[in-house]
């Protein structure tokens, strides 16, 4: 009995001591923000409580800095790091999205009679050039005339219809474009307003079957102000009106908007390319629908690989492509159709499979263009650490903006020693600014850095603070020296 009592006492003591020792090992070297950063915050009239930061050297047993690091905050576009990391893991860096053409009609003497189905699987980059290449393959197969109906199949994705203006009241801004399994030109319509002599014209390189342009721009002596307004009519009809004034001295003005849907834009592009460029005949109408099981394949076009597209998603912070990735992840992991819910669940499921349990994570669309999204800086850093040690590190790091060199970091830290040695994803929304990534520091070590700022002044005042913080990390001492100083 005495031996049992002694063993019980020892076990209890070990149970107490082990967590205590583990907690001590996990304590940050700097329990607070560096004094320099605190002073900068005060000079900008900002509270340190609105800022979360987590810094840890790869291979270090404890963080260098952990400040409000477990607080769930809105990450803005920093959320794209999660989407990219999971996409590489679930889809694979070499994954290419197919766009399939099939028919249940007859092909005789170069004449294709019957329905032609074009099915998309969520390719983020399918554009006019890709469509041109796809149609050129049909011509090479000897098809010169299409008599029948074009059916655009977008059934690989599904989900509730989302008002693109719900986020910020700007439904026609290209960054608010919604995902589509048969995405085309990222839903972008481009327009040019120009004046030559007394003639003012509005042209587009992306006409759509349902789009009507009204030009009400007037001549003026000095003014160069041009405005746009969009009106939706019966069915899917859209009228975009250009008004304002253009003087002779005015340069041409370009506009990029998400005013129509992929099917209408693609139908117009097919008509133009097949007739004008490929010199074929086409007598068709179109509709959106599903491909029947008896349709016979004619040709499959493939997108660029995921690894090739990731720099556009992360480095250039492309929102609609990130949304495409999230739904593709959901469809791949849980089966088609891909939905926002499946995408969010698939991301959480994959993270858990990698030992990354983020209980505070809230992900809405994969792009970070959300007021609902939440994550902590500690867990962003854990993800980056896992990615650094994983098999796809190079693919992820190549997709990140390089400090002072390109992407969203091109104009930041340009005259700093961090230039070319920092790899980041940035994010900004109203009241939100964030940055996360890797710093190859002066001491020869790679540090994971994650900063999220949720503060009414964050967007306008926090960038300088974050850049100084990153420089502080770059010039920091080794763990041993810092521990000695403290």
C-alpha positions as CSV (number, residue, x, y, z in Angstrom):
1,X,0.0,0.0,0.0
2,X,2.9,2.4,0.9
3,X,4.5,1.7,-2.5
4,X,1.3,2.3,-4.3
5,X,0.8,5.6,-2.4
6,X,4.4,6.7,-3.2
7,X,3.9,5.9,-6.9
8,X,0.6,7.8,-6.9
9,X,2.3,10.8,-5.4
10,X,5.1,10.7,-8.0
11,X,2.6,10.5,-10.8
12,X,0.7,13.5,-9.5
13,X,3.9,15.4,-9.2
14,X,5.0,14.5,-12.7
15,X,1.5,15.5,-14.0
16,X,2.0,18.9,-12.4
17,X,5.6,19.4,-13.4
18,X,5.5,18.4,-17.0
19,X,2.8,20.9,-18.1
20,X,4.7,23.6,-16.1
21,X,7.9,22.8,-17.9
22,X,6.2,22.7,-21.3
23,X,4.5,26.0,-20.6
24,X,7.8,27.6,-19.6
25,X,9.5,26.3,-22.7
26,X,6.7,27.9,-24.8
27,X,7.1,31.3,-23.2
28,X,8.2,34.0,-25.7
29,X,11.6,35.5,-25.4
30,X,9.9,38.9,-25.6
31,X,6.6,38.8,-23.7
32,X,5.6,42.2,-25.1
33,X,6.1,44.2,-28.3
34,X,9.5,45.7,-28.7
35,X,9.8,49.1,-27.1
36,X,10.5,50.7,-30.5
37,X,7.2,49.3,-31.8
38,X,5.3,50.4,-28.8
39,X,6.6,53.9,-29.2
40,X,5.6,53.9,-32.8
41,X,2.1,52.9,-31.9
42,X,1.8,55.7,-29.4
43,X,3.1,58.2,-31.9
44,X,0.3,57.1,-34.3
45,X,-2.3,57.3,-31.6
46,X,-2.9,53.6,-31.7
47,X,-3.4,51.1,-28.8
48,X,-1.2,48.0,-28.7
49,X,-4.4,46.0,-27.9
50,X,-5.5,46.3,-31.5
51,X,-2.4,44.6,-32.8
52,X,-1.5,40.9,-32.6
53,X,2.0,39.6,-33.5
54,X,3.8,36.3,-33.4
55,X,7.4,35.6,-34.4
56,X,9.3,32.4,-34.2
57,X,12.5,31.2,-35.8
58,X,12.2,28.0,-37.8
59,X,13.6,25.3,-35.5
60,X,13.3,27.3,-32.3
61,X,11.5,25.7,-29.4
62,X,9.8,28.9,-28.4
63,X,8.6,32.1,-30.1
64,X,10.6,35.2,-30.2
65,X,7.5,37.4,-29.7
66,X,3.9,36.5,-28.8
67,X,1.7,39.5,-28.4
68,X,-2.1,39.0,-28.3
69,X,-1.2,36.0,-30.5
70,X,-4.2,33.9,-29.6
71,X,-6.8,36.6,-30.3
72,X,-9.0,35.8,-33.3
73,X,-8.8,38.7,-35.7
74,X,-10.0,39.5,-39.2
75,X,-7.0,38.7,-41.4
76,X,-8.3,40.3,-44.7
77,X,-6.3,38.8,-47.6
78,X,-3.8,37.1,-45.4
79,X,-6.4,34.4,-45.3
80,X,-5.3,33.5,-48.9
81,X,-2.3,31.8,-47.3
82,X,-4.6,29.1,-45.8
83,X,-6.4,28.7,-49.1
84,X,-3.2,28.4,-51.0
85,X,-1.6,25.9,-48.5
86,X,-4.7,23.7,-48.5
87,X,-5.1,23.9,-52.3
88,X,-1.5,22.6,-52.8
89,X,-2.1,19.8,-50.3
90,X,-5.5,18.7,-51.6
91,X,-5.3,19.4,-55.4
92,X,-1.5,19.1,-55.8
93,X,0.9,21.7,-57.4
94,X,0.6,20.1,-60.8
95,X,-3.2,20.0,-60.8
96,X,-4.8,21.4,-64.0
97,X,-8.5,22.2,-64.3
98,X,-10.3,20.7,-67.4
99,X,-12.8,22.5,-69.7
100,X,-14.6,19.8,-71.7
101,X,-16.4,20.0,-75.0
102,X,-18.8,17.3,-75.9
103,X,-21.9,16.7,-78.1
104,X,-24.8,14.4,-78.5
105,X,-25.2,15.6,-82.1
106,X,-23.8,14.3,-85.4
107,X,-20.6,15.2,-87.2
108,X,-20.6,14.8,-90.9
109,X,-18.4,16.5,-93.5
110,X,-17.1,19.0,-91.1
111,X,-20.6,20.0,-90.0
112,X,-21.5,19.5,-86.3
113,X,-25.3,19.3,-85.9
114,X,-26.8,19.2,-82.5
115,X,-26.1,20.4,-79.0
116,X,-22.5,21.3,-78.0
117,X,-21.7,21.2,-74.3
118,X,-18.9,23.1,-72.7
119,X,-18.4,22.1,-69.1
120,X,-16.1,23.8,-66.6
121,X,-14.6,22.5,-63.4
122,X,-13.6,25.7,-61.8
123,X,-10.5,26.8,-63.8
124,X,-9.5,30.2,-62.3
125,X,-7.7,31.3,-65.5
126,X,-9.9,30.4,-68.4
127,X,-9.9,33.5,-70.7
128,X,-10.2,34.6,-74.2
129,X,-6.9,33.1,-75.2
130,X,-7.8,29.8,-73.7
131,X,-11.1,29.8,-75.5
132,X,-9.3,30.7,-78.7
133,X,-6.9,27.7,-78.3
134,X,-9.8,25.4,-77.5
135,X,-11.9,26.4,-80.6
136,X,-8.8,26.2,-82.8
137,X,-8.5,22.5,-81.8
138,X,-12.0,22.0,-83.1
139,X,-11.1,23.5,-86.4
140,X,-8.0,21.2,-86.5
141,X,-10.4,18.3,-86.1
142,X,-12.0,19.3,-89.3
143,X,-15.1,21.0,-87.9
144,X,-16.0,24.2,-89.8
145,X,-19.7,24.6,-89.1
146,X,-21.7,24.3,-85.9
147,X,-25.5,24.1,-86.2
148,X,-27.1,23.6,-82.8
149,X,-27.3,25.0,-79.3
150,X,-24.4,25.8,-77.1
151,X,-24.9,24.6,-73.5
152,X,-22.7,26.0,-70.9
153,X,-22.4,23.6,-68.0
154,X,-21.5,25.3,-64.6
155,X,-22.9,22.5,-62.4
156,X,-19.5,21.5,-60.9
157,X,-20.0,24.4,-58.4
158,X,-23.2,25.3,-56.5
159,X,-24.3,27.3,-53.5
160,X,-26.5,30.1,-52.5
161,X,-26.6,33.2,-54.8
162,X,-24.6,35.9,-53.2
163,X,-25.2,39.6,-53.7
164,X,-21.8,40.8,-54.9
165,X,-22.6,44.2,-53.4
166,X,-23.3,42.9,-49.9
167,X,-19.6,43.3,-48.9
168,X,-19.1,47.0,-49.5
169,X,-22.0,48.2,-51.7
170,X,-19.9,48.0,-54.9
171,X,-21.4,45.1,-56.8
172,X,-19.7,45.9,-60.1
173,X,-16.2,46.2,-58.8
174,X,-14.0,43.4,-60.3
175,X,-12.7,42.3,-56.9
176,X,-16.3,41.4,-55.9
177,X,-16.7,39.0,-58.8
178,X,-18.4,35.8,-57.7
179,X,-17.0,32.3,-58.5
180,X,-18.3,30.1,-61.3
181,X,-17.4,26.5,-62.5
182,X,-17.2,27.9,-66.0
183,X,-15.4,31.1,-65.1
184,X,-14.5,33.3,-68.1
185,X,-12.1,36.3,-68.0
186,X,-12.7,36.4,-64.2
187,X,-16.1,37.9,-65.1
188,X,-14.3,41.1,-66.1
189,X,-15.6,43.4,-68.8
190,X,-13.3,46.1,-70.1
191,X,-14.3,49.4,-71.7
192,X,-12.4,52.3,-73.1
193,X,-13.8,55.9,-73.4
194,X,-11.8,58.1,-75.9
195,X,-12.1,61.2,-77.9
196,X,-10.6,61.9,-81.3
197,X,-11.5,65.3,-82.7
198,X,-15.2,65.9,-82.0
199,X,-16.0,62.2,-81.8
200,X,-16.3,60.5,-78.5
201,X,-16.5,56.7,-78.5
202,X,-16.9,53.9,-76.0
203,X,-15.6,50.5,-77.0
204,X,-15.1,47.1,-75.4
205,X,-12.9,44.2,-76.0
206,X,-15.2,41.9,-74.1
207,X,-18.7,42.3,-75.5
208,X,-21.5,40.2,-74.0
209,X,-24.7,39.0,-75.6
210,X,-26.8,40.6,-72.8
211,X,-24.8,43.9,-72.5
212,X,-25.9,47.2,-74.0
213,X,-23.6,50.2,-74.0
214,X,-25.1,53.8,-73.9
215,X,-22.7,56.6,-74.6
216,X,-23.8,60.0,-73.1
217,X,-20.4,61.5,-72.7
218,X,-20.4,65.2,-73.9
219,X,-17.7,67.3,-75.4
220,X,-16.1,69.9,-73.1
221,X,-13.3,72.4,-73.1
222,X,-11.5,71.3,-70.0
223,X,-13.2,68.5,-68.1
224,X,-12.1,64.9,-68.3
225,X,-14.7,63.4,-65.8
226,X,-16.4,60.2,-67.0
227,X,-18.9,58.3,-64.9
228,X,-20.6,54.9,-65.3
229,X,-24.0,53.6,-64.1
230,X,-25.4,50.1,-64.5
231,X,-29.0,49.1,-64.8
232,X,-30.4,45.6,-65.0
233,X,-33.4,45.0,-67.2
234,X,-35.8,42.2,-68.0
235,X,-34.2,38.8,-67.7
236,X,-30.4,39.1,-67.7
237,X,-30.2,42.3,-69.7
238,X,-27.6,44.8,-68.5
239,X,-27.2,48.4,-69.7
240,X,-24.1,50.3,-68.8
241,X,-24.3,54.1,-69.4
242,X,-21.2,56.3,-69.7
243,X,-21.8,60.0,-69.0
244,X,-19.7,63.0,-68.1
245,X,-17.4,65.2,-70.2
246,X,-14.2,64.8,-72.3
247,X,-12.1,67.6,-73.6
248,X,-9.8,67.3,-76.6
249,X,-6.8,67.0,-74.2
250,X,-8.3,64.0,-72.3
251,X,-6.5,60.8,-72.5
252,X,-8.4,57.6,-73.2
253,X,-9.9,56.2,-70.0
254,X,-10.2,52.5,-69.2
255,X,-12.8,50.8,-67.0
256,X,-12.8,47.2,-65.7
257,X,-16.1,46.0,-64.2
258,X,-17.9,42.8,-63.3
259,X,-21.3,43.6,-64.9
260,X,-22.3,40.4,-66.6
261,X,-22.0,36.6,-66.3
262,X,-19.5,34.2,-67.9
263,X,-22.1,32.5,-70.3
264,X,-23.1,35.7,-72.1
265,X,-19.6,36.9,-72.4
266,X,-18.3,33.5,-73.6
267,X,-21.1,33.2,-76.2
268,X,-20.2,36.5,-77.8
269,X,-16.5,35.6,-77.7
270,X,-17.2,32.2,-79.4
271,X,-19.2,33.9,-82.1
272,X,-16.4,36.4,-82.8
273,X,-13.5,34.0,-82.7
274,X,-15.2,31.2,-84.7
275,X,-16.5,33.5,-87.5
276,X,-13.8,36.2,-87.7
277,X,-10.6,34.5,-86.7
278,X,-11.2,30.9,-87.6
279,X,-13.4,31.6,-90.6
280,X,-16.0,29.0,-89.6
281,X,-19.8,29.1,-89.7
282,X,-21.9,29.0,-86.5
283,X,-25.6,29.1,-86.2
284,X,-26.4,28.7,-82.6
285,X,-28.3,30.0,-79.5
286,X,-27.1,29.2,-76.0
287,X,-28.3,28.3,-72.6
288,X,-26.9,27.3,-69.2
289,X,-27.5,23.6,-68.3
290,X,-26.1,20.2,-67.5
291,X,-24.2,17.9,-69.8
292,X,-26.2,14.6,-70.4
293,X,-24.6,11.2,-69.8
294,X,-24.8,10.3,-73.4
295,X,-22.7,13.3,-74.6
296,X,-19.6,12.2,-76.5
297,X,-16.3,14.0,-75.8
298,X,-14.8,16.1,-78.6
299,X,-11.9,17.9,-76.9
300,X,-10.6,18.8,-73.4
301,X,-8.7,22.0,-72.7
302,X,-6.6,22.3,-69.6
303,X,-5.8,25.3,-67.5
304,X,-2.3,26.3,-66.2
305,X,-1.1,24.3,-63.2
306,X,-2.0,25.3,-59.7
307,X,1.7,26.1,-59.0
308,X,1.7,28.4,-62.1
309,X,-1.5,30.2,-60.9
310,X,-0.7,30.6,-57.2
311,X,1.5,33.7,-57.7
312,X,-1.6,35.5,-59.1
313,X,-3.7,34.3,-56.2
314,X,-1.2,35.2,-53.4
315,X,1.4,37.6,-54.8
316,X,-1.1,39.7,-56.6
317,X,-4.0,38.9,-54.2
318,X,-6.6,37.9,-56.8
319,X,-9.9,37.5,-54.9
320,X,-12.0,35.7,-57.5
321,X,-9.3,33.1,-58.1
322,X,-9.1,32.4,-54.4
323,X,-12.8,31.9,-54.3
324,X,-12.4,29.4,-57.2
325,X,-9.7,27.5,-55.3
326,X,-11.9,27.2,-52.2
327,X,-14.8,25.7,-54.1
328,X,-12.4,23.4,-56.0
329,X,-11.0,22.2,-52.7
330,X,-14.5,21.4,-51.5
331,X,-15.4,19.5,-54.6
332,X,-12.2,17.5,-54.6
333,X,-12.4,16.5,-50.9
334,X,-16.1,16.0,-50.5
335,X,-17.4,15.6,-54.1
336,X,-19.1,17.9,-56.6
337,X,-20.7,20.3,-56.5
338,X,-18.2,22.5,-54.8
339,X,-19.9,24.9,-52.4
340,X,-18.7,27.5,-49.9
341,X,-19.7,25.3,-47.0
342,X,-17.9,22.2,-48.5
343,X,-14.8,24.4,-49.1
344,X,-14.7,25.7,-45.6
345,X,-15.2,22.3,-44.1
346,X,-12.5,20.8,-46.5
347,X,-10.0,23.4,-45.4
348,X,-10.6,22.7,-41.7
349,X,-10.5,19.0,-42.4
350,X,-7.2,19.1,-44.2
351,X,-5.6,21.4,-41.6
352,X,-6.6,18.9,-38.9
353,X,-5.1,16.1,-41.0
354,X,-1.8,18.0,-40.9
355,X,-2.0,18.4,-37.1
356,X,-3.2,22.0,-37.3
357,X,-6.2,22.5,-35.1
358,X,-7.5,26.1,-35.4
359,X,-10.6,26.3,-33.2
360,X,-11.0,30.0,-33.7
361,X,-10.8,29.8,-37.6
362,X,-13.7,31.3,-39.5
363,X,-13.4,31.2,-43.2
364,X,-16.1,32.5,-45.6
365,X,-14.9,32.5,-49.2
366,X,-11.2,31.8,-49.1
367,X,-10.2,35.2,-50.3
368,X,-10.3,37.1,-47.0
369,X,-12.8,39.6,-48.6
370,X,-15.0,39.1,-45.6
371,X,-16.1,40.7,-42.3
372,X,-16.8,37.3,-40.9
373,X,-13.3,35.7,-41.3
374,X,-11.2,35.2,-38.2
375,X,-7.9,33.5,-37.3
376,X,-5.1,34.2,-34.8
377,X,-1.5,35.2,-35.6
378,X,-0.2,32.2,-33.6
379,X,-2.0,29.8,-35.9
380,X,-1.0,31.6,-39.0
381,X,2.5,31.2,-37.9
382,X,2.0,27.5,-37.1
383,X,0.7,27.0,-40.6
384,X,3.7,28.8,-42.1
385,X,6.0,26.7,-40.0
386,X,4.4,23.5,-41.1
387,X,4.4,24.6,-44.8
388,X,8.2,25.5,-44.5
389,X,8.9,22.0,-43.3
390,X,6.6,20.3,-45.9
391,X,7.1,19.0,-49.4
392,X,5.5,22.1,-51.1
393,X,7.5,24.8,-49.5
394,X,9.0,26.1,-52.7
395,X,5.6,26.3,-54.5
396,X,4.1,28.4,-51.6
397,X,7.1,30.7,-51.2
398,X,7.3,31.4,-54.9
399,X,3.7,32.5,-54.8
400,X,4.3,35.1,-52.0
401,X,5.2,38.7,-52.6
402,X,8.9,39.5,-52.3
403,X,9.7,42.5,-50.1
404,X,10.6,45.5,-52.2
405,X,10.5,43.5,-55.5
406,X,7.0,42.4,-56.6
407,X,3.3,41.9,-56.0
408,X,1.7,43.7,-53.1
409,X,5.2,44.2,-51.5
410,X,6.8,45.9,-54.5
411,X,6.7,49.4,-52.9
412,X,7.4,48.3,-49.4
413,X,10.8,47.9,-47.7
414,X,12.5,48.8,-51.0
415,X,15.4,50.6,-49.3
416,X,15.6,48.1,-46.4
417,X,18.0,45.2,-45.9
418,X,14.9,43.1,-45.9
419,X,14.5,43.8,-49.7
420,X,14.6,40.4,-51.5
421,X,14.8,38.5,-48.2
422,X,11.2,38.7,-47.1
423,X,8.3,36.7,-48.5
424,X,4.8,37.8,-47.5
425,X,1.1,37.9,-47.9
426,X,-0.5,41.2,-47.1
427,X,-4.1,42.1,-46.4
428,X,-6.1,45.3,-46.1
429,X,-9.8,46.1,-45.4
430,X,-11.5,48.9,-43.7
431,X,-10.2,48.9,-40.1
432,X,-7.9,45.9,-41.0
433,X,-4.3,45.5,-42.0
434,X,-2.2,42.4,-41.9
435,X,1.0,40.8,-43.1
436,X,2.4,37.3,-42.7
437,X,5.3,35.4,-44.1
438,X,9.0,34.5,-43.8
439,X,12.1,36.7,-43.1
440,X,15.6,35.4,-44.0
441,X,17.2,37.4,-41.2
442,X,20.7,38.9,-40.7
443,X,21.6,36.1,-38.2
444,X,21.2,33.5,-40.9
445,X,17.9,32.1,-39.6
446,X,14.5,32.1,-41.2
447,X,11.7,33.7,-39.0
448,X,8.0,33.2,-39.4
449,X,6.3,36.6,-38.9
450,X,2.5,37.1,-38.5
451,X,0.9,40.5,-37.7
452,X,-2.8,41.3,-37.7
453,X,-4.1,44.7,-36.9
454,X,-7.8,45.3,-36.3
455,X,-8.2,49.0,-35.4
456,X,-10.1,52.0,-36.9
457,X,-6.7,53.5,-37.8
458,X,-5.1,50.3,-39.0
459,X,-5.5,50.7,-42.7
460,X,-4.1,54.3,-42.8
461,X,-1.5,54.2,-40.1
462,X,-0.3,50.6,-39.4
463,X,1.8,49.9,-42.5
464,X,4.9,51.8,-41.3
465,X,4.6,50.1,-37.9
466,X,4.5,46.7,-39.6
467,X,7.5,47.5,-41.8
468,X,9.5,48.6,-38.8
469,X,8.5,45.5,-36.9
470,X,9.7,43.3,-39.8
471,X,13.0,45.2,-39.9
472,X,13.3,44.7,-36.1
473,X,13.0,41.0,-36.7
474,X,15.5,41.0,-39.5
475,X,18.2,42.7,-37.3
476,X,17.3,40.8,-34.1
477,X,19.8,38.8,-32.1
478,X,20.1,35.1,-31.7
479,X,17.9,33.3,-29.1
480,X,20.8,32.9,-26.7
481,X,21.8,36.6,-26.9
482,X,18.2,37.8,-26.5
483,X,17.8,35.5,-23.5
484,X,21.0,36.9,-22.0
485,X,19.7,40.4,-22.5
486,X,16.5,39.6,-20.7
